[in-house]
Amino acid sequence: MAESSWSLGRALRGMFVKPTIDENTWEDLETALLTADFGPDITERIVEELREKVERFRTTDPRDLQRMLKETLEEHFAKFDTTLRLTERPAVVLVVGVNGVGKTTTIGKFAKFLQRYGRSVVVGAADTFRAAAVDQLATWAERGGATIVRPQHEGQDPASVAYQTIDYAKQHGTEIVLVDTAGRLHTKNGLMDELTKIRRVIEKQAPISEVLLVLDATTGQNGVMQAEAFLEHAGVTGLVLTKLDGSARGGFVLAVQERTGIPVKLLGQGEGIGDLTGFTPHVFAAALVD
């Protein structure tokens, strides 16, 4: 995980080389967690848990505290099942999220991610209200090594594009279907009706394996608030965090999981086609702390 100009790991390193754990250590730890976007409630909980552990094991060694922090973060991250469920054939994934969060680029990166595991992918351009969105998606699908099913005419019903995409996958034996959807929250009721219709049409052909909500990590808690309509209406099964700039915003992963009750399943940490990874609690906790 690349480090930004400020990173949790760098802030913590200074704490853990001190000769002993003192009150300054706890203040520095609290500041570091807050700066890394853990939020006040989770920060307070983590610091309390660590104080109890330090007292229980009667240690004054900051290196013990470093190990305990890593274990504690991993325990918190691991409360959520981050496994992508893509066993059906075809496995259909609906990708939802407000405009501007990086949904289109995420679909291209996800196609590439799946291709690395030897899976064939088709992308359905069901955001039919913006011609530019279809062209942009086609570019990213191509970069990701996926086929794209485009609308047959401008303004085509999104559900019918989704239908054609599943049909294509069945005819060609394509393993994974990624369906792009519109993200116009200013027409919330219409958008949610549209998503419901897309789901209904797809489910007549194949079960939906995942509904992934793309969130921009740089918007913090506002991103979650914007997405509440999707969380309520779209049957979201997993979150994809984009623009996660190294460990500077690592705490947002835990904050968003606890706030929504939905696991983070994928992380976007760069601009390149290969910059999307699965979320592994052990690896992520180690990358934050070390």
Backbone as CSV, one residue per row, in Angstrom:
resi,resn,N_x,N_y,N_z,CA_x,CA_y,CA_z,C_x,C_y,C_z
1,MET,0.854,-1.189,0.000,0.000,0.000,0.000,0.886,1.234,0.000
2,ALA,0.751,2.058,-1.005,1.604,3.233,-1.117,1.305,4.237,-0.014
3,GLU,2.340,4.896,0.470,2.156,5.900,1.511,1.974,7.267,0.876
4,SER,1.079,8.076,1.454,0.901,9.436,0.985,1.830,10.328,1.807
5,SER,1.679,11.660,1.651,2.554,12.580,2.376,2.423,12.391,3.887
6,TRP,1.223,12.112,4.352,1.047,11.703,5.751,0.565,10.270,5.731
7,SER,1.114,9.436,6.597,0.595,8.069,6.661,0.548,7.613,8.098
8,LEU,-0.395,6.730,8.371,-0.533,6.187,9.722,0.746,5.454,10.120
9,GLY,1.265,4.638,9.190,2.478,3.872,9.503,3.629,4.752,9.931
10,ARG,3.837,5.858,9.193,4.941,6.762,9.519,4.707,7.436,10.870
11,ALA,3.453,7.850,11.134,3.139,8.497,12.409,3.371,7.541,13.584
12,LEU,3.025,6.259,13.368,3.165,5.284,14.451,4.619,4.898,14.712
13,ARG,5.413,4.881,13.647,6.812,4.455,13.814,7.531,5.288,14.862
14,GLY,7.256,6.591,14.870,7.888,7.462,15.865,7.489,7.097,17.286
15,MET,6.250,6.624,17.456,5.766,6.263,18.794,6.417,4.988,19.308
16,PHE,6.605,4.028,18.403,7.011,2.697,18.841,8.519,2.556,19.075
17,VAL,9.288,3.600,18.752,10.726,3.535,19.036,11.069,4.195,20.368
18,LYS,10.083,4.750,21.034,10.317,5.358,22.353,10.626,4.267,23.373
19,PRO,11.306,4.611,24.479,11.705,3.583,25.449,10.537,2.965,26.222
20,THR,9.432,3.701,26.377,8.344,3.175,27.203,6.994,3.726,26.746
21,ILE,5.925,3.065,27.207,4.566,3.549,26.937,4.198,4.538,28.042
22,ASP,3.868,5.769,27.646,3.429,6.750,28.642,2.164,7.454,28.135
23,GLU,1.721,8.463,28.869,0.475,9.140,28.500,0.593,9.823,27.131
24,ASN,1.789,10.283,26.789,2.001,10.885,25.464,1.773,9.870,24.349
25,THR,2.135,8.613,24.639,1.946,7.545,23.639,0.471,7.433,23.278
26,TRP,-0.385,7.444,24.308,-1.826,7.291,24.068,-2.390,8.493,23.314
27,GLU,-1.913,9.690,23.651,-2.382,10.891,22.957,-1.953,10.870,21.487
28,ASP,-0.692,10.458,21.263,-0.190,10.380,19.884,-0.955,9.334,19.074
29,LEU,-1.269,8.208,19.719,-2.006,7.139,19.040,-3.402,7.624,18.655
30,GLU,-4.062,8.297,19.582,-5.410,8.814,19.315,-5.388,9.793,18.143
31,THR,-4.410,10.705,18.147,-4.289,11.686,17.060,-4.046,10.991,15.717
32,ALA,-3.165,9.999,15.732,-2.829,9.280,14.491,-4.061,8.572,13.924
33,LEU,-4.850,7.922,14.781,-6.040,7.202,14.315,-7.097,8.171,13.774
34,LEU,-7.269,9.290,14.457,-8.239,10.285,13.985,-7.818,10.850,12.628
35,THR,-6.521,11.119,12.473,-6.023,11.662,11.213,-6.179,10.659,10.080
36,ALA,-6.152,9.371,10.419,-6.304,8.311,9.408,-7.764,7.966,9.141
37,ASP,-8.696,8.836,9.594,-10.119,8.687,9.246,-10.848,7.548,9.959
38,PHE,-10.362,7.159,11.141,-11.097,6.129,11.879,-12.375,6.700,12.499
39,GLY,-12.393,8.020,12.724,-13.558,8.642,13.349,-13.450,8.563,14.865
40,PRO,-14.097,9.496,15.582,-13.926,9.582,17.038,-14.405,8.350,17.809
41,ASP,-15.545,7.767,17.413,-16.092,6.635,18.181,-15.196,5.409,18.086
42,ILE,-14.787,5.064,16.860,-13.950,3.879,16.683,-12.578,4.103,17.298
43,THR,-12.038,5.325,17.160,-10.736,5.646,17.762,-10.778,5.438,19.262
44,GLU,-11.827,5.953,19.892,-11.961,5.819,21.355,-12.040,4.350,21.760
45,ARG,-12.803,3.572,20.983,-12.962,2.150,21.294,-11.630,1.396,21.178
46,ILE,-10.891,1.685,20.108,-9.613,0.994,19.891,-8.615,1.357,20.985
47,VAL,-8.541,2.640,21.338,-7.598,3.071,22.386,-7.964,2.427,23.726
48,GLU,-9.248,2.360,24.045,-9.682,1.713,25.295,-9.301,0.234,25.316
49,GLU,-9.542,-0.454,24.205,-9.182,-1.881,24.120,-7.686,-2.077,24.329
50,LEU,-6.888,-1.206,23.726,-5.436,-1.336,23.839,-4.957,-1.006,25.248
51,ARG,-5.557,-0.018,25.883,-5.198,0.286,27.282,-5.446,-0.931,28.168
52,GLU,-6.593,-1.579,27.947,-6.917,-2.782,28.741,-5.903,-3.895,28.503
53,LYS,-5.507,-4.105,27.244,-4.552,-5.166,26.922,-3.175,-4.874,27.530
54,VAL,-2.742,-3.622,27.414,-1.438,-3.233,27.973,-1.425,-3.463,29.476
55,GLU,-2.549,-3.117,30.124,-2.641,-3.307,31.580,-2.675,-4.796,31.931
56,ARG,-3.440,-5.566,31.140,-3.581,-6.995,31.427,-2.246,-7.726,31.301
57,PHE,-1.478,-7.358,30.288,-0.200,-8.043,30.074,0.969,-7.344,30.782
58,ARG,0.656,-6.258,31.477,1.646,-5.531,32.291,2.918,-5.218,31.515
59,THR,2.727,-4.682,30.345,3.887,-4.335,29.507,4.050,-2.821,29.429
60,THR,5.287,-2.392,29.282,5.577,-0.968,29.043,6.370,-0.806,27.745
61,ASP,6.457,-1.902,26.976,7.254,-1.915,25.747,6.399,-1.471,24.559
62,PRO,6.748,-0.354,23.924,5.957,0.117,22.780,5.857,-0.903,21.647
63,ARG,6.846,-1.799,21.529,6.765,-2.814,20.469,5.616,-3.789,20.724
64,ASP,5.330,-4.041,22.014,4.154,-4.862,22.353,2.871,-4.146,21.937
65,LEU,2.845,-2.838,22.172,1.668,-2.045,21.800,1.478,-2.062,20.281
66,GLN,2.577,-2.000,19.532,2.497,-2.055,18.071,1.862,-3.371,17.621
67,ARG,2.316,-4.478,18.209,1.760,-5.794,17.855,0.281,-5.880,18.227
68,MET,-0.054,-5.361,19.415,-1.448,-5.386,19.878,-2.349,-4.542,18.983
69,LEU,-1.834,-3.397,18.521,-2.619,-2.532,17.633,-2.938,-3.271,16.335
70,LYS,-1.912,-3.927,15.781,-2.108,-4.672,14.534,-3.163,-5.763,14.730
71,GLU,-3.048,-6.506,15.839,-4.001,-7.594,16.120,-5.407,-7.047,16.319
72,THR,-5.508,-5.922,17.041,-6.821,-5.333,17.332,-7.493,-4.849,16.047
73,LEU,-6.727,-4.170,15.186,-7.293,-3.704,13.916,-7.733,-4.884,13.061
74,GLU,-6.893,-5.924,13.025,-7.252,-7.102,12.230,-8.552,-7.728,12.737
75,GLU,-8.701,-7.808,14.067,-9.935,-8.365,14.657,-11.153,-7.549,14.220
76,HIS,-11.011,-6.231,14.226,-12.135,-5.368,13.834,-12.463,-5.546,12.347
77,PHE,-11.420,-5.541,11.505,-11.655,-5.718,10.068,-12.269,-7.085,9.776
78,ALA,-11.844,-8.104,10.530,-12.253,-9.486,10.243,-13.671,-9.816,10.720
79,LYS,-14.341,-8.867,11.361,-15.743,-9.102,11.776,-16.659,-9.219,10.561
80,PHE,-16.181,-8.758,9.407,-16.999,-8.720,8.199,-16.455,-9.730,7.185
81,ASP,-17.348,-10.436,6.521,-16.932,-11.428,5.529,-16.671,-10.727,4.198
82,THR,-15.397,-10.626,3.830,-15.006,-9.851,2.651,-14.916,-10.700,1.374
83,THR,-15.399,-11.940,1.433,-15.298,-12.845,0.281,-16.222,-12.405,-0.855
84,LEU,-15.677,-12.346,-2.060,-16.511,-12.108,-3.245,-17.208,-13.407,-3.626
85,ARG,-18.512,-13.371,-3.781,-19.285,-14.581,-4.104,-19.571,-14.606,-5.601
86,LEU,-18.767,-15.350,-6.322,-18.875,-15.353,-7.784,-18.877,-16.776,-8.326
87,THR,-19.606,-17.667,-7.649,-19.558,-19.082,-8.031,-20.579,-19.446,-9.110
88,GLU,-21.665,-18.675,-9.229,-22.669,-18.989,-10.258,-22.076,-18.779,-11.654
89,ARG,-22.674,-19.427,-12.643,-22.252,-19.223,-14.025,-23.458,-18.936,-14.899
90,PRO,-23.630,-17.748,-15.452,-22.704,-16.647,-15.202,-22.927,-16.037,-13.819
91,ALA,-21.846,-15.493,-13.230,-21.970,-14.739,-11.977,-22.246,-13.286,-12.354
92,VAL,-23.405,-12.779,-11.922,-23.815,-11.425,-12.313,-23.529,-10.452,-11.175
93,VAL,-22.804,-9.375,-11.504,-22.467,-8.345,-10.517,-23.067,-7.017,-10.977
94,LEU,-23.938,-6.449,-10.148,-24.452,-5.096,-10.399,-23.499,-4.114,-9.737
95,VAL,-23.079,-3.084,-10.464,-22.183,-2.067,-9.894,-22.971,-0.760,-9.794
96,VAL,-23.101,-0.245,-8.562,-23.915,0.951,-8.324,-23.065,2.008,-7.623
97,GLY,-23.558,3.255,-7.612,-22.845,4.343,-6.951,-23.169,5.663,-7.610
98,VAL,-22.993,6.750,-6.870,-23.308,8.075,-7.419,-22.275,8.444,-8.482
99,ASN,-22.667,9.328,-9.388,-21.736,9.789,-10.424,-20.523,10.464,-9.784
100,GLY,-19.350,10.186,-10.357,-18.139,10.868,-9.891,-17.296,10.099,-8.892
101,VAL,-17.743,8.899,-8.499,-16.980,8.147,-7.486,-15.914,7.244,-8.103
102,GLY,-15.910,7.158,-9.440,-14.946,6.272,-10.092,-15.542,4.926,-10.466
103,LYS,-16.852,4.909,-10.680,-17.555,3.650,-10.975,-17.079,3.035,-12.300
104,THR,-16.972,3.863,-13.320,-16.585,3.366,-14.652,-15.175,2.773,-14.629
105,THR,-14.232,3.518,-14.058,-12.853,3.018,-13.998,-12.772,1.765,-13.130
106,THR,-13.579,1.728,-12.077,-13.588,0.548,-11.196,-14.025,-0.694,-11.957
107,ILE,-15.022,-0.552,-12.832,-15.491,-1.706,-13.605,-14.366,-2.241,-14.497
108,GLY,-13.635,-1.332,-15.159,-12.502,-1.754,-15.980,-11.435,-2.457,-15.151
109,LYS,-11.131,-1.892,-13.992,-10.119,-2.493,-13.105,-10.586,-3.847,-12.569
110,PHE,-11.891,-3.947,-12.273,-12.434,-5.209,-11.755,-12.370,-6.286,-12.840
111,ALA,-12.641,-5.892,-14.083,-12.530,-6.842,-15.194,-11.101,-7.377,-15.278
112,LYS,-10.134,-6.476,-15.144,-8.719,-6.873,-15.193,-8.383,-7.787,-14.015
113,PHE,-8.875,-7.437,-12.844,-8.679,-8.226,-11.616,-9.189,-9.657,-11.833
114,LEU,-10.378,-9.783,-12.420,-10.977,-11.105,-12.656,-10.211,-11.866,-13.731
115,GLN,-9.729,-11.143,-14.723,-8.966,-11.788,-15.799,-7.662,-12.390,-15.272
116,ARG,-7.087,-11.733,-14.274,-5.848,-12.274,-13.681,-6.085,-13.643,-13.065
117,TYR,-7.339,-13.897,-12.690,-7.705,-15.209,-12.140,-8.270,-16.133,-13.228
118,GLY,-8.082,-15.733,-14.485,-8.476,-16.585,-15.601,-9.954,-16.586,-15.908
119,ARG,-10.684,-15.572,-15.442,-12.128,-15.517,-15.680,-12.440,-14.678,-16.926
120,SER,-13.423,-15.127,-17.711,-13.885,-14.323,-18.853,-14.969,-13.357,-18.373
121,VAL,-14.950,-12.138,-18.908,-15.812,-11.063,-18.391,-16.518,-10.343,-19.537
122,VAL,-17.815,-10.061,-19.335,-18.546,-9.168,-20.237,-19.134,-8.034,-19.400
123,VAL,-19.085,-6.822,-19.950,-19.582,-5.631,-19.260,-20.829,-5.131,-19.973
124,GLY,-21.880,-4.853,-19.198,-23.114,-4.310,-19.758,-23.221,-2.825,-19.476
125,ALA,-23.341,-2.004,-20.528,-23.395,-0.538,-20.370,-24.838,-0.100,-20.142
126,ALA,-25.345,-0.338,-18.934,-26.755,-0.031,-18.636,-26.958,1.373,-18.072
127,ASP,-25.886,2.202,-18.065,-26.069,3.633,-17.783,-26.287,4.289,-19.146
128,THR,-27.531,4.220,-19.630,-27.814,4.586,-21.030,-28.169,6.057,-21.210
129,PHE,-28.187,6.813,-20.105,-28.660,8.197,-20.210,-27.553,9.172,-20.587
130,ARG,-26.302,8.709,-20.546,-25.177,9.574,-20.923,-24.363,8.834,-21.983
131,ALA,-24.417,9.334,-23.214,-23.685,8.675,-24.303,-22.198,8.596,-23.977
132,ALA,-21.676,9.656,-23.357,-20.253,9.688,-23.013,-19.912,8.576,-22.023
133,ALA,-20.868,8.229,-21.140,-20.630,7.181,-20.136,-20.397,5.841,-20.809
134,VAL,-21.152,5.574,-21.889,-21.009,4.306,-22.615,-19.634,4.233,-23.280
135,ASP,-19.217,5.345,-23.926,-17.907,5.369,-24.592,-16.766,5.214,-23.588
136,GLN,-16.898,5.899,-22.456,-15.857,5.812,-21.418,-15.776,4.387,-20.865
137,LEU,-16.938,3.788,-20.635,-16.973,2.419,-20.124,-16.343,1.456,-21.129
138,ALA,-16.627,1.673,-22.418,-16.065,0.809,-23.467,-14.543,0.860,-23.444
139,THR,-13.994,2.054,-23.246,-12.538,2.225,-23.184,-11.946,1.434,-22.028
140,TRP,-12.575,1.552,-20.855,-12.055,0.862,-19.667,-12.286,-0.648,-19.741
141,ALA,-13.413,-1.057,-20.328,-13.669,-2.497,-20.495,-12.596,-3.111,-21.395
142,GLU,-12.270,-2.385,-22.464,-11.237,-2.858,-23.394,-9.892,-2.966,-22.682
143,ARG,-9.552,-1.959,-21.879,-8.294,-1.992,-21.120,-8.271,-3.158,-20.145
144,GLY,-9.457,-3.488,-19.626,-9.551,-4.595,-18.670,-9.661,-5.960,-19.333
145,GLY,-9.676,-5.964,-20.676,-9.741,-7.236,-21.403,-11.123,-7.843,-21.459
146,ALA,-12.163,-7.009,-21.275,-13.541,-7.514,-21.269,-14.265,-7.130,-22.557
147,THR,-15.268,-7.928,-22.912,-16.196,-7.584,-23.990,-17.214,-6.599,-23.422
148,ILE,-17.777,-5.741,-24.269,-18.825,-4.822,-23.790,-20.081,-4.989,-24.623
149,VAL,-21.231,-4.965,-23.957,-22.527,-4.941,-24.635,-23.067,-3.522,-24.496
150,ARG,-23.190,-2.840,-25.629,-23.648,-1.446,-25.650,-25.160,-1.375,-25.883
151,PRO,-25.761,-0.230,-25.539,-27.162,-0.012,-25.937,-27.271,-0.031,-27.464
152,GLN,-28.369,-0.542,-27.984,-28.556,-0.615,-29.443,-29.018,0.723,-30.022
153,HIS,-29.544,1.588,-29.147,-29.913,2.936,-29.584,-29.856,3.864,-28.380
154,GLU,-29.745,5.161,-28.624,-29.624,6.147,-27.541,-30.873,6.134,-26.662
155,GLY,-30.663,6.194,-25.347,-31.785,6.230,-24.414,-32.488,4.896,-24.241
156,GLN,-31.850,3.795,-24.678,-32.457,2.462,-24.524,-32.701,2.164,-23.045
157,ASP,-33.754,1.447,-22.771,-34.090,1.086,-21.400,-32.925,0.313,-20.761
158,PRO,-32.411,0.782,-19.607,-31.267,0.132,-18.974,-31.493,-1.361,-18.694
159,ALA,-32.712,-1.712,-18.293,-32.995,-3.117,-17.979,-32.852,-4.006,-19.214
160,SER,-33.182,-3.453,-20.389,-33.068,-4.266,-21.605,-31.603,-4.474,-21.982
161,VAL,-30.741,-3.473,-21.678,-29.297,-3.647,-21.912,-28.752,-4.731,-20.975
162,ALA,-29.211,-4.698,-19.726,-28.803,-5.732,-18.759,-29.234,-7.113,-19.264
163,TYR,-30.457,-7.186,-19.788,-30.989,-8.447,-20.324,-30.099,-8.960,-21.462
164,GLN,-29.761,-8.058,-22.391,-28.917,-8.439,-23.529,-27.538,-8.930,-23.062
165,THR,-27.039,-8.312,-21.991,-25.701,-8.679,-21.497,-25.706,-10.093,-20.918
166,ILE,-26.752,-10.419,-20.154,-26.861,-11.784,-19.595,-27.035,-12.790,-20.738
167,ASP,-27.834,-12.388,-21.711,-28.070,-13.241,-22.879,-26.752,-13.540,-23.597
168,TYR,-25.936,-12.490,-23.761,-24.628,-12.641,-24.405,-23.767,-13.634,-23.609
169,ALA,-23.731,-13.460,-22.288,-22.905,-14.327,-21.435,-23.335,-15.788,-21.558
170,LYS,-24.641,-16.011,-21.609,-25.148,-17.392,-21.712,-24.793,-18.010,-23.065
171,GLN,-24.921,-17.219,-24.118,-24.643,-17.736,-25.458,-23.157,-18.025,-25.675
172,HIS,-22.294,-17.202,-25.041,-20.854,-17.322,-25.272,-20.114,-18.024,-24.132
173,GLY,-20.859,-18.446,-23.101,-20.215,-19.129,-21.978,-19.311,-18.214,-21.155
174,THR,-19.621,-16.916,-21.144,-18.822,-15.960,-20.361,-19.110,-16.156,-18.875
175,GLU,-18.043,-16.159,-18.065,-18.196,-16.540,-16.653,-18.752,-15.423,-15.760
176,ILE,-18.282,-14.191,-15.988,-18.670,-13.087,-15.098,-19.312,-11.967,-15.906
177,VAL,-20.429,-11.434,-15.392,-21.122,-10.302,-16.011,-21.057,-9.111,-15.045
178,LEU,-20.528,-7.983,-15.524,-20.516,-6.746,-14.730,-21.483,-5.761,-15.373
179,VAL,-22.508,-5.350,-14.632,-23.522,-4.447,-15.190,-23.361,-3.067,-14.575
180,ASP,-23.025,-2.080,-15.417,-22.939,-0.687,-14.973,-24.351,-0.130,-14.855
181,THR,-24.566,0.750,-13.873,-25.889,1.367,-13.701,-25.729,2.871,-13.534
182,ALA,-26.823,3.605,-13.712,-26.777,5.065,-13.591,-26.575,5.469,-12.136
183,GLY,-26.067,6.693,-11.935,-25.806,7.149,-10.566,-26.333,8.534,-10.299
184,ARG,-27.506,8.850,-10.839,-28.048,10.196,-10.697,-28.888,10.305,-9.431
185,LEU,-28.259,10.666,-8.319,-29.010,10.691,-7.055,-30.028,11.828,-6.994
186,HIS,-29.888,12.863,-7.847,-30.863,13.963,-7.780,-32.236,13.515,-8.276
187,THR,-32.295,12.378,-8.958,-33.604,11.812,-9.326,-33.760,10.479,-8.589
188,LYS,-33.623,10.555,-7.270,-33.478,9.348,-6.455,-34.585,8.320,-6.666
189,ASN,-35.836,8.769,-6.638,-36.931,7.794,-6.744,-36.903,7.080,-8.087
190,GLY,-36.697,7.857,-9.167,-36.621,7.249,-10.497,-35.454,6.290,-10.595
191,LEU,-34.329,6.670,-10.003,-33.134,5.829,-10.047,-33.366,4.513,-9.317
192,MET,-33.996,4.588,-8.153,-34.231,3.369,-7.379,-35.254,2.462,-8.075
193,ASP,-36.256,3.074,-8.722,-37.217,2.286,-9.519,-36.488,1.572,-10.655
194,GLU,-35.543,2.307,-11.276,-34.771,1.753,-12.390,-33.930,0.561,-11.914
195,LEU,-33.269,0.721,-10.756,-32.454,-0.371,-10.210,-33.313,-1.592,-9.891
196,THR,-34.482,-1.337,-9.330,-35.405,-2.437,-9.012,-35.800,-3.186,-10.282
197,LYS,-36.072,-2.426,-11.345,-36.461,-3.033,-12.624,-35.302,-3.854,-13.203
198,ILE,-34.082,-3.296,-13.149,-32.903,-4.014,-13.651,-32.745,-5.338,-12.902
199,ARG,-32.876,-5.267,-11.582,-32.759,-6.494,-10.763,-33.808,-7.521,-11.177
200,ARG,-35.033,-7.057,-11.334,-36.148,-7.964,-11.655,-35.911,-8.658,-12.990
201,VAL,-35.470,-7.881,-13.987,-35.222,-8.433,-15.326,-34.068,-9.436,-15.294
202,ILE,-32.979,-9.073,-14.588,-31.823,-9.967,-14.507,-32.204,-11.283,-13.822
203,GLU,-32.939,-11.159,-12.714,-33.235,-12.353,-11.900,-34.150,-13.349,-12.616
204,LYS,-34.792,-12.915,-13.700,-35.560,-13.865,-14.524,-34.617,-14.752,-15.332
205,GLN,-33.390,-14.277,-15.543,-32.417,-15.020,-16.344,-31.358,-15.727,-15.492
206,ALA,-30.935,-15.064,-14.417,-29.836,-15.603,-13.598,-29.866,-14.933,-12.231
207,PRO,-29.387,-15.628,-11.186,-29.308,-14.983,-9.875,-28.250,-13.886,-9.874
208,ILE,-28.454,-12.846,-9.061,-27.440,-11.795,-8.912,-26.480,-12.217,-7.807
209,SER,-25.201,-12.338,-8.155,-24.207,-12.825,-7.198,-23.779,-11.740,-6.209
210,GLU,-23.554,-10.526,-6.716,-23.096,-9.418,-5.873,-23.710,-8.112,-6.367
211,VAL,-23.996,-7.209,-5.422,-24.314,-5.821,-5.765,-23.245,-4.984,-5.070
212,LEU,-22.332,-4.423,-5.857,-21.194,-3.698,-5.295,-21.428,-2.191,-5.392
213,LEU,-21.336,-1.527,-4.241,-21.496,-0.069,-4.171,-20.108,0.578,-4.150
214,VAL,-19.840,1.433,-5.144,-18.551,2.123,-5.226,-18.635,3.417,-4.421
215,LEU,-17.689,3.585,-3.493,-17.620,4.787,-2.655,-16.258,5.451,-2.816
216,ASP,-16.248,6.765,-2.839,-15.012,7.543,-2.911,-14.510,7.779,-1.482
217,ALA,-13.366,7.194,-1.139,-12.858,7.283,0.235,-12.510,8.713,0.639
218,THR,-12.237,9.591,-0.337,-11.833,10.957,0.015,-13.007,11.803,0.505
219,THR,-14.240,11.338,0.264,-15.403,12.118,0.739,-15.764,11.774,2.181
220,GLY,-15.077,10.787,2.776,-15.313,10.451,4.180,-16.766,10.089,4.446
221,GLN,-17.259,10.541,5.599,-18.614,10.172,6.010,-19.674,10.689,5.042
222,ASN,-19.378,11.787,4.325,-20.341,12.301,3.342,-20.637,11.265,2.269
223,GLY,-19.619,10.502,1.915,-19.800,9.468,0.898,-20.812,8.432,1.327
224,VAL,-20.764,8.074,2.612,-21.717,7.081,3.127,-23.118,7.673,3.144
225,MET,-23.225,8.936,3.538,-24.540,9.576,3.595,-25.149,9.667,2.190
226,GLN,-24.315,10.029,1.191,-24.800,10.086,-0.203,-25.336,8.733,-0.649
227,ALA,-24.700,7.690,-0.168,-24.992,6.347,-0.669,-26.131,5.652,0.067
228,GLU,-26.728,6.322,1.050,-27.741,5.644,1.868,-28.920,5.143,1.038
229,ALA,-29.243,5.872,-0.022,-30.350,5.430,-0.889,-30.028,4.076,-1.522
230,PHE,-28.777,3.919,-1.971,-28.370,2.635,-2.556,-28.380,1.534,-1.503
231,LEU,-27.886,1.867,-0.313,-27.821,0.872,0.756,-29.227,0.379,1.101
232,GLU,-30.183,1.314,1.041,-31.566,0.985,1.412,-32.291,0.215,0.310
233,HIS,-32.048,0.595,-0.952,-32.894,0.090,-2.038,-32.241,-0.917,-2.968
234,ALA,-30.907,-0.943,-3.029,-30.267,-1.717,-4.097,-29.816,-3.110,-3.649
235,GLY,-30.024,-3.464,-2.372,-29.608,-4.788,-1.907,-28.099,-4.973,-1.960
236,VAL,-27.369,-3.928,-1.546,-25.903,-3.938,-1.632,-25.313,-5.078,-0.797
237,THR,-24.381,-5.822,-1.393,-23.731,-6.948,-0.699,-22.267,-6.672,-0.370
238,GLY,-21.692,-5.636,-1.012,-20.283,-5.339,-0.760,-19.944,-3.932,-1.194
239,LEU,-18.864,-3.398,-0.624,-18.411,-2.049,-0.937,-17.084,-2.097,-1.671
240,VAL,-16.906,-1.148,-2.598,-15.624,-0.951,-3.272,-15.177,0.462,-2.924
241,LEU,-14.025,0.597,-2.283,-13.520,1.920,-1.937,-12.511,2.369,-2.978
242,THR,-12.766,3.534,-3.598,-11.826,4.085,-4.574,-11.074,5.248,-3.936
243,LYS,-9.980,5.641,-4.576,-9.184,6.805,-4.153,-8.712,6.671,-2.708
244,LEU,-8.392,5.436,-2.324,-7.881,5.188,-0.968,-6.376,5.425,-1.016
245,ASP,-5.958,6.655,-0.660,-4.555,7.041,-0.863,-3.656,6.478,0.237
246,GLY,-3.282,5.217,0.054,-2.389,4.581,1.020,-3.022,4.516,2.393
247,SER,-2.198,4.638,3.436,-2.720,4.476,4.794,-3.262,5.771,5.364
248,ALA,-3.207,6.881,4.589,-3.708,8.149,5.110,-5.188,8.062,5.441
249,ARG,-5.940,7.257,4.659,-7.377,7.127,4.895,-7.769,5.691,5.231
250,GLY,-6.815,4.940,5.725,-7.076,3.530,6.004,-8.215,3.295,6.970
251,GLY,-8.398,4.217,7.909,-9.449,4.050,8.905,-10.835,4.120,8.319
252,PHE,-10.963,4.748,7.154,-12.269,4.865,6.513,-12.842,3.488,6.186
253,VAL,-11.954,2.523,5.921,-12.406,1.161,5.622,-13.235,0.625,6.788
254,LEU,-12.683,0.749,7.992,-13.391,0.238,9.174,-14.615,1.092,9.486
255,ALA,-14.459,2.411,9.368,-15.581,3.307,9.672,-16.775,3.019,8.778
256,VAL,-16.517,2.808,7.484,-17.620,2.599,6.539,-18.258,1.224,6.742
257,GLN,-17.456,0.219,7.085,-18.028,-1.112,7.356,-18.932,-1.064,8.585
258,GLU,-18.466,-0.408,9.636,-19.257,-0.363,10.877,-20.510,0.488,10.689
259,ARG,-20.388,1.563,9.909,-21.530,2.459,9.697,-22.616,1.773,8.869
260,THR,-22.208,1.021,7.844,-23.193,0.432,6.932,-23.550,-1.014,7.294
261,GLY,-22.641,-1.700,7.993,-22.836,-3.124,8.255,-22.553,-3.980,7.034
262,ILE,-21.929,-3.384,6.002,-21.646,-4.096,4.752,-20.130,-4.192,4.571
263,PRO,-19.619,-5.358,4.188,-18.164,-5.510,4.088,-17.552,-4.785,2.897
264,VAL,-16.336,-4.285,3.094,-15.533,-3.791,1.974,-14.918,-5.008,1.291
265,LYS,-15.139,-5.128,-0.013,-14.654,-6.306,-0.742,-13.516,-5.997,-1.705
266,LEU,-13.434,-4.732,-2.153,-12.371,-4.355,-3.092,-11.851,-2.964,-2.745
267,LEU,-10.554,-2.754,-3.000,-9.920,-1.465,-2.729,-9.237,-0.951,-3.992
268,GLY,-9.519,0.311,-4.344,-8.830,0.960,-5.452,-7.824,1.942,-4.889
269,GLN,-6.541,1.734,-5.200,-5.505,2.555,-4.563,-4.574,3.204,-5.575
270,GLY,-5.080,3.488,-6.764,-4.254,4.136,-7.778,-5.041,4.313,-9.056
271,GLU,-4.377,4.899,-10.059,-5.040,5.225,-11.324,-4.911,4.119,-12.364
272,GLY,-3.977,3.197,-12.181,-3.689,2.194,-13.204,-4.732,1.097,-13.275
273,ILE,-4.761,0.399,-14.410,-5.732,-0.671,-14.639,-5.545,-1.817,-13.631
274,GLY,-4.340,-1.976,-13.097,-4.091,-3.057,-12.139,-4.238,-2.647,-10.690
275,ASP,-4.699,-1.405,-10.439,-4.722,-0.881,-9.072,-6.034,-1.137,-8.341
276,LEU,-6.509,-2.368,-8.420,-7.675,-2.778,-7.646,-7.322,-4.110,-7.002
277,THR,-7.540,-4.218,-5.697,-7.187,-5.449,-4.992,-8.356,-5.914,-4.136
278,GLY,-8.341,-7.192,-3.801,-9.297,-7.688,-2.825,-8.922,-7.160,-1.447
279,PHE,-9.858,-7.232,-0.505,-9.586,-6.741,0.853,-9.318,-7.925,1.782
280,THR,-8.101,-7.957,2.342,-7.710,-9.015,3.283,-7.373,-8.363,4.619
281,PRO,-8.158,-8.619,5.688,-7.945,-7.948,6.976,-6.508,-8.028,7.495
282,HIS,-5.894,-9.218,7.427,-4.547,-9.397,7.968,-3.539,-8.515,7.221
283,VAL,-3.607,-8.557,5.898,-2.669,-7.794,5.066,-2.879,-6.297,5.259
284,PHE,-4.153,-5.879,5.298,-4.450,-4.458,5.403,-4.007,-3.898,6.756
285,ALA,-4.278,-4.642,7.840,-3.874,-4.197,9.180,-2.354,-4.068,9.268
286,ALA,-1.646,-5.048,8.712,-0.178,-5.014,8.736,0.343,-3.822,7.946
287,ALA,-0.272,-3.543,6.779,0.169,-2.434,5.941,-0.068,-1.081,6.628
288,LEU,-1.143,-0.990,7.408,-1.440,0.250,8.125,-0.422,0.521,9.216
289,VAL,-0.061,-0.508,9.970,0.709,-0.326,11.210,2.215,-0.363,10.978
290,ASP,2.671,-1.200,10.057,4.126,-1.387,9.885,4.773,-0.191,9.170
